[in-house]
Amino acid sequence: MRRGARSFAVLASILAIGSIAAFAASAGATTKTKGKKDSGTAYVSIVHTVGNTEYAAGYTFDKLFGQTATTYATSVRNGPATGTVVVTVKRLTLYTSTGTLYGTGIATDNLVTGAITDGKIDVTHGTGAQKGHTFVGTLTGSEDLKTGVYTFNYTGTYK
């Protein structure tokens, strides 16, 4: 699989976490100051590449809030170990019925095994009813080398 394709998967996973946070707000989650734990699984694929930027899109099944949509813009650089890359999510956007959440993320992708590790997501901005809300979480995952679909499992706190 291309190095870029794996990086997009990481981004998608990060966005999926953000999408969950957005659904939490629309579902009557706790106030902005009190955090609420959440977890889920995201499925993401790269849809377009322009220069060094990979664009991805996906959907997430969240334990508390159902299905959400996400988009990502990522970049890739060499990783800390041979056969790895670090995928930086320059912009992740989570779409909900009440507004959007957006922020950044980062993860390491092993190009040999397809494992996604050390994932972090930091959603710090919102629009509409999501304005003022945040989501901070971690993720791990893998890539299906035949289909190019990335699967991410995440946990975090929505405020």
C-alpha positions in Angstrom: 0.0 0.0 0.0 1.2 3.5 -0.7 2.7 5.4 2.1 0.2 8.2 1.7 -2.8 5.8 1.8 -1.8 4.7 5.2 -1.4 8.2 6.5 -4.9 9.0 5.4 -6.2 6.1 7.4 -4.7 7.6 10.5 -6.3 10.9 9.8 -9.6 9.3 9.3 -9.4 7.6 12.6 -8.7 10.8 14.3 -11.7 12.5 12.6 -13.9 9.7 13.6 -13.2 10.5 17.2 -14.1 14.1 16.6 -17.4 13.0 14.9 -18.3 11.2 18.1 -17.8 14.3 20.1 -20.0 16.2 17.8 -22.8 13.7 18.1 -22.5 13.8 21.9 -23.3 17.5 21.8 -26.3 17.0 19.6 -27.6 14.2 21.8 -27.7 16.3 24.9 -24.2 15.5 26.3 -23.1 17.0 29.6 -22.1 20.6 29.8 -18.9 22.0 28.3 -17.0 21.9 31.6 -17.8 18.3 32.5 -16.3 15.6 30.4 -18.1 12.6 29.1 -16.2 9.3 28.1 -16.9 7.8 24.7 -15.5 5.2 22.3 -16.1 3.7 18.9 -14.8 2.5 15.6 -14.1 4.5 12.5 -13.7 3.3 8.8 -11.8 5.6 6.5 -10.3 5.7 3.0 -8.2 8.2 1.1 -10.2 9.9 -1.7 -7.8 12.3 -3.3 -4.1 13.4 -3.2 -2.7 16.9 -4.1 1.0 17.3 -3.8 1.9 16.2 -0.2 -1.6 16.5 1.1 -3.9 13.5 1.3 -7.7 13.9 1.7 -9.7 11.2 3.3 -13.3 10.6 4.3 -15.1 8.1 6.4 -17.8 7.2 8.9 -17.8 6.2 12.5 -20.0 4.0 14.7 -19.9 5.5 18.1 -20.9 3.6 21.3 -23.0 6.5 22.6 -24.0 8.6 19.6 -24.4 6.5 16.5 -23.0 7.2 13.0 -21.1 10.4 12.0 -19.2 11.6 8.9 -15.7 13.0 8.8 -13.1 14.5 6.4 -9.4 14.9 6.8 -6.4 16.7 5.3 -3.1 15.0 6.2 0.6 15.0 5.5 3.2 12.3 6.0 6.8 12.2 7.1 9.4 9.5 8.0 8.6 7.8 11.3 10.8 7.0 14.3 11.6 3.4 13.2 12.4 1.8 9.8 9.2 1.1 7.9 7.1 3.6 9.7 5.6 7.0 8.9 4.1 9.7 11.1 0.8 11.0 9.8 -0.2 14.5 10.8 -3.8 15.5 10.4 -3.6 19.2 9.5 -7.4 19.6 9.5 -10.1 17.1 10.6 -13.7 18.1 10.4 -16.6 16.3 12.0 -20.1 16.8 10.7 -23.1 16.6 12.8 -26.8 17.7 12.5 -26.1 20.6 14.9 -22.7 21.8 13.7 -19.1 20.8 13.0 -16.1 20.2 15.2 -12.6 20.6 13.8 -9.0 20.2 15.0 -5.8 18.2 14.5 -4.3 14.8 15.1 -1.2 12.6 14.8 -0.4 8.9 14.6 2.3 6.4 13.6 1.7 4.0 10.7 3.7 0.8 10.3 3.9 0.3 6.5 4.9 -3.3 6.8 2.2 -4.6 9.3 -0.5 -2.0 8.7 -0.7 -1.2 12.4 -1.7 2.3 13.4 -0.3 3.3 16.9 0.3 6.2 19.1 -2.7 8.1 17.8 -3.8 11.3 19.4 -6.6 13.7 18.4 -7.2 17.2 19.6 -10.5 18.8 18.5 -10.5 22.4 19.7 -13.1 24.4 17.6 -16.7 24.1 16.6 -19.5 25.8 14.7 -23.2 26.0 15.4 -24.2 24.1 18.6 -20.7 22.6 18.7 -19.0 26.0 19.3 -17.0 25.9 22.5 -16.9 22.1 22.7 -13.7 19.9 22.6 -12.7 16.3 22.2 -9.4 14.8 23.3 -8.6 11.1 22.7 -6.4 8.3 21.6 -6.6 5.7 18.9 -5.1 2.5 17.5 -6.0 0.7 14.3 -5.1 -1.2 11.1 -5.4 -1.1 7.3 -7.0 -3.8 5.2 -4.3 -4.1 2.5 -6.8 -5.5 -0.1 -9.4 -2.8 0.2 -7.4 0.1 1.5 -10.0 0.7 4.3 -8.5 1.8 7.6 -10.2 0.8 10.8 -9.6 2.8 13.9 -10.7 2.1 17.5 -10.7 5.2 19.7 -11.5 6.4 23.2 -11.6 9.9 24.7 -13.4 12.7 26.5 -15.9 15.1 25.0 -16.5 18.4 26.8 
